[in-house]
Amino acid sequence: MLPLELRGDRDVATPARSILEKVGLGARLDHYPRQLSGGEQQRVALARAFVTRPSLLLADEPTGNLDTHTGQAIIELLFALNAEAGTTLVLVTHDDHLAVRCRHLIRLDSGRLVSQESARDRQAA
């Protein structure tokens, strides 16, 4: 609810409950962060990021501290919420399997542009 409160929204509980349901945590509404697993905490982070329906979302290594199975579930959820919200997502990752799911792929090495391609370029190749 905090992002909505900071924005000055009057009704913060309804959208917060709704997004927590979408990320599969509706039953954990009254739990403290220390009572949640790493994957559940990451789901809360996604809910917090999307509850305000931002036009731009920056995600830096969203699966960095998660096991493979949990990481995959978080990525599926991230892309689903992104598609639903119509948000522009800028994703930073070292995971090539994740990177190629994005429409545009920009590779940097030591802060320098190495390559740039779109999904269309990858399909044509």
HELIX and SHEET records of a PDB file:
HELIX    1   1 LEU A    2  ARG A    7  1                                   6    
HELIX    2   2 ALA A   13  LYS A   22  1                                  10    
HELIX    3   3 GLY A   26  ARG A   28  5                                   3    
HELIX    4   4 PRO A   33  GLN A   35  5                                   3    
HELIX    5   5 GLY A   38  PHE A   50  1                                  13    
HELIX    6   6 THR A   68  ALA A   85  1                                  18    
HELIX    7   7 ASP A   96  ALA A   99  1                                   4    
HELIX    8   8 ALA A  119  ALA A  124  1                                   6    
SHEET    1   A 2 LEU A  56  ASP A  60  0                                        
SHEET    2   A 2 THR A  88  VAL A  92  1                                        
SHEET    1   B 2 HIS A 104  ASP A 109  0                                        
SHEET    2   B 2 ARG A 112  SER A 118 -1                                        
END                                                                             
